[in-house]
Amino acid sequence: MKKAAFLLALVMLLGLLPGCSQAEGEASVQSVSMICGLGSVGLADRFAGIVSPLGETKIKKDDSLSVDTIKVKVGDAVKVGDVLFVYDLSELQRNLEQAQLELEQQQNKLENRESEKADLEKQRDQTSDDNARREYTLQIREANVDILTFKSNISSKKKEIEKVQSNLKNAAVKSEVDGEVQAINESGGTDNNGNALPFMTIVETGGFRVKGYVNENNASALREGTDVIIRSRVSDQTWKGSIETVDWNNPAKQQSYYDSDTSLSSKYPFYVALDTSDGLLLGQHVYIEPDYGQDAEQDASAINLPSYFVNDPDGKPWVWAQSSKGKLEKRDLKLGEYNADTDTYPMLDGLTAEDYIAFPDESLKAGMTCVTYDDATFDPGTNGGVDGGVDGGTNGGVDGGSADIPTDEGGYVDGGQRVDGDDSGVVTMPAVEG
């Protein structure tokens, strides 16, 4: 898939580049340095993310009770056992007294009805008149129904009293986590889905995790347990982690940039458990990408060439390269062991970082004049055909295909990689820096 994606993007790119088109007798060549990570090929999917708390605790208020005192305010740090708010004890005490009174009434009614039933049974046993016996039997049955009702009421009332007594003992609601008070909602209300809002929300502050969104079209790129790299948007700092969970049960909606106004696609939140969160800040925006070993330490001069540039890798490997005279030639290679994770071959001999090579094409012939493009010669944005395709252009033909853009924030391209703006971005195009 990576090879196919790169091929499609590169063919489109080369076809649109003025001065780099493959006219008869000319071949477009690219810097080995730029191709091999000494520049950037950037084939990894990239997602936008935000640093979030490890979790949050939502505390609901008992709607049958009123709050007497709130002991904390938004922004306060709390620890396990700290009192958050206290229910009105006077109201609880009144509820208890009322429940106890009603229980006593039901118990009295039960005793009276059981006594009446006993009298009816005694009178029935003392009479020999069949009609009278049938009448007593009917009254006894009615008494049995009443007795069962009173017993049920008594059982319910006892449970109610137990609940009130428990509330009295726990009138002070305490925090179950170490964290920070994020929100207090005294007015009640519901969210956009009609669910009751929590009375108080506490975010855990024992560490961070990273939250991102994956589009339904590229959901296969992320699975629980997938190792990922977290990249700062403003520096070269990185962090390692793994996908903790993908929440398939709570999709968000986003509108497709290329579809009609009513066409929506789903995106799903996922969470990254970090190996360490040192240097991260709550709310910081970052990039998330699967870890294919692209950040593994290596010699700065090491060349790991993508396999799709190599012809006959299992026989006598070679590439189309630019000669010292600026002409296209077949260059024999000595390869190291193939790396399936990165789809590359280590170059042991035959190429240097300063060389230029061509993407394999049936039209290439030895002796063609080479036309180079790299970080210095490739100037995107000056022609409409590729403006927006590489390094932050805003319009044009090569912009990552029909990737979705959230309606509230437009997407943008970073180093040739398309990222949705609303923390749901995905890379859909191989990068060619410039």
C-alpha positions in Angstrom: 0.0 0.0 0.0 2.8 2.4 0.9 4.5 1.7 -2.4 1.3 2.2 -4.4 0.5 5.4 -2.5 4.0 6.8 -3.1 3.9 5.8 -6.8 0.6 7.5 -7.4 1.6 10.7 -5.6 5.0 10.9 -7.2 3.6 10.3 -10.7 1.0 13.1 -10.1 3.7 15.4 -8.7 6.2 14.9 -11.5 3.5 15.3 -14.1 2.6 18.7 -12.7 6.1 20.1 -12.0 7.2 22.7 -14.6 10.8 22.1 -15.6 10.7 18.7 -14.1 8.4 16.9 -16.5 9.9 14.0 -18.2 10.2 15.3 -21.8 11.8 13.2 -24.4 15.5 12.8 -23.6 15.1 14.0 -20.0 14.8 12.2 -16.7 13.7 13.6 -13.4 16.0 12.6 -10.6 15.8 13.2 -6.8 18.4 13.6 -4.1 19.2 10.3 -2.2 19.6 12.5 0.9 16.0 13.7 0.6 14.7 10.2 -0.2 16.4 8.4 2.6 15.5 10.2 5.8 18.5 12.5 5.5 15.7 14.5 3.9 12.2 13.0 4.2 10.0 10.5 2.5 7.5 10.5 5.3 5.4 7.4 4.6 4.1 7.0 8.1 0.5 7.9 8.8 0.3 10.9 11.0 -2.5 12.0 13.3 -3.1 15.2 15.3 -3.5 14.8 19.0 -3.8 16.7 22.3 -2.2 16.0 25.7 -5.0 15.0 28.0 -5.3 13.9 31.7 -5.1 10.2 32.5 -8.8 10.2 33.1 -11.7 12.2 34.6 -14.2 11.4 37.3 -17.7 12.7 36.9 -19.7 13.1 40.1 -23.5 13.1 40.0 -25.7 14.8 42.6 -28.6 12.9 44.2 -31.5 14.8 42.7 -33.7 14.1 45.7 -31.3 16.1 47.9 -30.1 19.7 48.0 -26.4 20.7 48.4 -25.7 22.7 51.6 -22.0 23.6 51.0 -19.5 23.2 48.1 -16.0 22.9 49.6 -14.0 23.3 46.5 -13.8 25.6 43.4 -12.7 25.1 39.8 -8.9 24.7 39.6 -8.5 23.4 43.1 -6.2 20.4 43.6 -7.8 17.6 45.5 -6.6 14.3 47.0 -8.4 11.1 47.7 -10.7 11.6 50.7 -11.0 15.4 50.4 -14.5 16.7 50.9 -16.0 18.1 47.7 -19.5 19.1 48.8 -22.0 18.4 51.6 -25.7 17.7 51.4 -28.2 19.6 53.5 -28.3 17.5 56.7 -31.5 19.1 58.0 -33.4 17.9 54.9 -31.9 14.5 55.3 -33.0 14.4 59.0 -36.5 15.4 58.0 -36.6 12.7 55.4 -35.5 10.1 57.9 -38.1 11.1 60.5 -40.9 11.1 57.8 -39.8 7.6 56.6 -39.7 6.3 60.1 -43.2 7.6 60.8 -44.6 6.0 57.6 -42.9 2.7 58.5 -44.6 2.8 61.9 -48.0 3.4 60.3 -47.6 0.5 57.9 -46.6 -1.8 60.8 -49.7 -0.7 62.8 -51.9 -1.4 59.8 -50.3 -4.8 59.3 -50.9 -5.7 63.0 -54.5 -4.6 62.8 -55.2 -6.5 59.6 -53.6 -9.6 60.9 -55.8 -9.3 64.0 -58.9 -8.9 61.9 -58.0 -11.9 59.8 -57.6 -14.0 63.0 -61.1 -13.0 64.2 -62.6 -13.8 60.8 -61.0 -17.3 60.8 -62.3 -17.9 64.4 -65.9 -16.8 63.4 -65.8 -19.0 60.3 -64.8 -22.0 62.3 -67.7 -21.4 64.8 -70.5 -21.3 62.2 -72.1 -24.2 60.4 -74.0 -22.0 57.9 -72.5 -22.5 54.4 -73.4 -19.0 53.2 -71.8 -17.5 56.2 -68.7 -19.6 55.9 -68.3 -18.5 52.2 -68.6 -14.9 53.3 -66.0 -15.3 56.0 -63.7 -17.0 53.5 -64.0 -14.1 51.0 -63.2 -11.6 53.8 -60.1 -13.6 54.8 -58.8 -13.6 51.3 -59.2 -9.8 51.1 -57.3 -9.6 54.4 -54.5 -11.8 53.0 -54.1 -9.4 50.1 -54.0 -6.4 52.4 -51.4 -8.1 54.6 -49.1 -8.8 51.6 -49.4 -5.2 50.6 -48.5 -3.9 54.0 -45.5 -6.2 54.2 -44.3 -5.0 50.8 -44.7 -1.4 51.9 -42.8 -2.1 55.1 -40.0 -3.7 53.2 -39.7 -0.7 50.8 -39.9 1.8 53.6 -37.1 0.0 55.5 -34.9 0.2 52.4 -35.7 3.9 52.1 -34.7 4.5 55.7 -31.4 2.6 55.1 -30.7 4.8 52.2 -31.4 8.0 54.1 -29.3 6.8 57.0 -26.5 6.0 54.6 -26.9 9.5 53.1 -26.6 11.0 56.6 -23.4 9.1 57.2 -22.1 10.1 53.8 -23.5 13.6 53.6 -20.0 14.8 52.9 -19.1 13.6 49.3 -15.4 12.9 49.0 -13.0 12.7 46.1 -12.0 9.2 45.1 -9.0 10.3 43.0 -6.1 12.7 43.1 -6.7 15.4 40.6 -8.0 18.9 39.8 -11.5 20.2 39.9 -12.3 20.9 36.2 -15.9 21.9 36.4 -18.8 22.5 38.9 -22.3 22.6 37.5 -24.7 23.9 40.1 -27.5 24.7 37.6 -28.0 21.2 36.2 -28.9 20.8 32.6 -28.0 18.3 29.8 -25.4 17.9 27.2 -26.0 17.8 23.4 -27.1 14.2 23.6 -29.7 14.9 26.3 -27.7 13.3 29.1 -27.7 14.9 32.5 -24.5 16.9 33.2 -22.4 15.8 36.2 -22.5 18.1 39.2 -18.7 18.1 39.4 -15.8 16.9 37.2 -12.3 16.1 38.4 -9.4 15.4 36.1 -6.6 13.1 37.3 -3.3 14.8 37.5 -1.0 11.8 38.1 0.2 11.9 34.5 -0.9 12.4 31.0 -2.1 10.5 28.0 -2.6 11.7 24.4 -6.0 11.8 22.7 -6.4 11.7 19.0 -9.0 10.9 16.4 -8.8 8.3 13.6 -11.0 8.6 10.5 -13.1 5.6 9.6 -11.3 5.5 6.2 -7.9 4.8 7.8 -8.9 3.2 11.1 -6.9 0.1 10.2 -3.7 2.1 10.7 -4.2 2.0 14.5 -5.0 -0.9 16.8 -4.8 -1.4 20.5 -1.2 -2.1 21.4 0.3 -0.3 18.4 3.6 1.4 19.3 3.5 5.1 18.4 5.8 8.2 18.4 4.5 11.5 19.8 6.1 14.5 18.1 6.1 18.1 19.3 4.7 20.6 16.8 7.2 23.2 17.7 10.5 21.3 18.3 12.2 18.0 17.5 11.2 16.5 20.9 9.5 13.1 20.8 7.9 10.7 23.2 7.1 7.0 22.9 3.9 5.2 23.8 1.3 2.7 22.6 -2.4 2.8 21.7 -4.3 2.1 24.9 -7.8 2.0 23.4 -9.8 3.1 20.4 -13.4 4.2 21.3 -15.5 2.7 18.6 -18.7 3.4 20.6 -18.5 7.2 20.6 -17.9 8.4 17.0 -17.7 12.1 16.3 -18.9 13.5 13.0 -16.9 15.5 10.5 -17.7 16.9 7.1 -15.8 15.9 4.0 -14.1 18.7 2.2 -14.9 17.3 -1.2 -18.4 16.1 -0.4 -21.7 17.9 -0.3 -22.7 19.9 2.7 -24.7 17.0 4.2 -22.1 14.3 3.7 -20.6 13.3 7.0 -17.9 10.7 7.9 -17.2 9.4 11.3 -14.0 9.7 13.3 -13.2 7.9 16.5 -11.3 9.0 19.6 -8.2 6.9 20.6 -5.9 7.2 23.5 -2.1 6.8 23.8 -0.5 5.5 27.0 2.9 7.2 27.3 6.1 5.6 28.4 7.0 9.0 30.0 5.2 12.4 29.9 8.3 14.5 30.9 8.2 17.8 29.1 4.5 17.6 28.0 1.9 20.1 29.1 -1.8 19.5 29.5 -3.6 20.7 26.4 -0.4 20.7 24.2 -1.1 19.8 20.6 1.1 17.1 19.1 1.4 14.7 16.3 0.9 10.9 16.6 2.4 8.4 14.2 2.8 4.6 14.2 6.4 3.6 15.2 7.9 1.7 12.4 11.4 2.2 13.7 11.8 5.4 11.7 13.5 7.1 14.7 15.9 4.3 15.5 19.4 5.6 16.1 21.7 5.2 13.1 24.8 6.6 11.5 24.1 10.1 10.2 25.5 9.0 6.8 23.5 5.7 6.6 21.5 5.3 3.5 18.3 3.1 3.7 16.8 3.3 0.3 13.1 2.5 -0.2 12.7 -0.8 -2.0 10.7 0.6 -4.9 13.7 2.4 -6.2 15.7 -0.8 -6.5 15.6 -2.8 -9.7 16.3 -6.6 -9.5 16.9 -6.6 -5.7 17.2 -10.4 -5.6 19.6 -10.7 -8.5 22.0 -8.0 -9.5 20.4 -4.9 -7.9 20.8 -1.5 -9.6 19.1 1.9 -9.8 18.8 4.7 -12.3 21.3 7.3 -11.2 22.7 10.5 -12.5 26.3 10.2 -13.7 29.1 12.7 -13.1 28.2 14.2 -16.6 24.6 14.7 -15.7 23.4 11.8 -17.8 21.2 8.8 -16.6 23.0 5.6 -16.1 22.4 2.2 -14.5 24.2 2.0 -11.2 25.0 -1.3 -9.6 24.4 -1.6 -5.9 25.5 -3.7 -2.9 22.6 -4.1 -0.6 22.3 -5.0 3.1 19.5 -7.1 4.6 16.0 -6.0 3.7 14.0 -4.3 6.5 10.4 -5.3 6.2 9.2 -2.8 8.8 10.5 0.2 6.9 10.4 -1.4 3.4 14.1 -0.3 2.8 17.5 -1.7 1.8 20.7 -0.5 3.6 23.1 0.7 0.9 26.5 -1.0 1.4 28.0 0.3 -1.8 27.0 2.1 -5.0 25.3 5.2 -3.7 26.1 8.2 -1.5 23.8 10.8 0.0 24.9 13.3 -2.6 23.8 11.1 -5.6 20.6 11.7 -7.5 18.4 8.8 -8.6 15.2 8.4 -10.7 12.0 6.6 -9.8 11.8 3.4 -12.0 9.9 4.0 -15.2 9.7 2.0 -18.4 10.4 5.1 -20.4 13.8 5.7 -18.8 16.9 5.1 -20.9 20.6 5.4 -20.3 22.0 8.6 -21.6 19.0 10.8 -20.9 19.7 14.3 -19.5 18.9 14.4 -15.8 16.7 17.2 -14.4 17.1 17.4 -10.6 14.7 18.6 -8.0 15.4 18.7 -4.2 15.1 21.0 -1.3 16.9 23.7 -3.1 15.5 23.4 -6.6 11.9 22.4 -5.9 9.8 25.5 -5.3 6.2 24.7 -4.6 3.5 27.3 -4.5 4.6 29.2 -7.6 2.4 27.2 -10.0 -1.2 26.3 -9.5 -0.8 22.6 -10.3 0.9 21.7 -7.0 0.2 24.6 -4.8 -1.0 23.2 -1.6 0.5 19.8 -2.2 3.7 20.3 -0.3 4.8 22.4 2.6 1.8 24.4 3.5 0.2 25.4 0.2 -3.4 26.2 0.3 -4.8 25.2 -3.1 -4.1 23.0 -6.0 -4.1 19.5 -7.3 -1.9 17.5 -5.0 -3.2 17.9 -1.5 -3.5 14.4 -0.2 -6.5 13.3 -2.2 -10.0 13.4 -0.8 -9.0 13.4 2.9 -11.7 14.6 5.2 -11.4 18.0 6.9 -13.3 18.8 10.0 -15.8 21.7 9.5 -14.6 23.7 12.4 -10.9 23.9 11.5 -9.5 23.5 8.0 -6.8 21.0 7.4 -3.2 21.8 6.5 -0.1 20.1 5.2 3.0 19.7 7.2 6.2 18.7 5.3 4.1 17.2 2.5 1.9 15.3 4.9 -1.8 16.1 5.2 -3.1 16.6 8.7 -6.7 17.5 9.6 -6.9 20.5 11.7 -9.4 19.4 14.4 -7.0 16.9 16.1 -8.3 14.3 13.8 -5.7 14.6 11.0 -4.4 11.8 9.0 -1.5 11.6 6.5 -2.8 10.5 3.2 0.1 11.3 0.9 3.8 10.4 0.8 5.9 13.5 1.7 8.3 15.2 -0.6 9.9 18.0 1.3 10.5 21.3 -0.4 
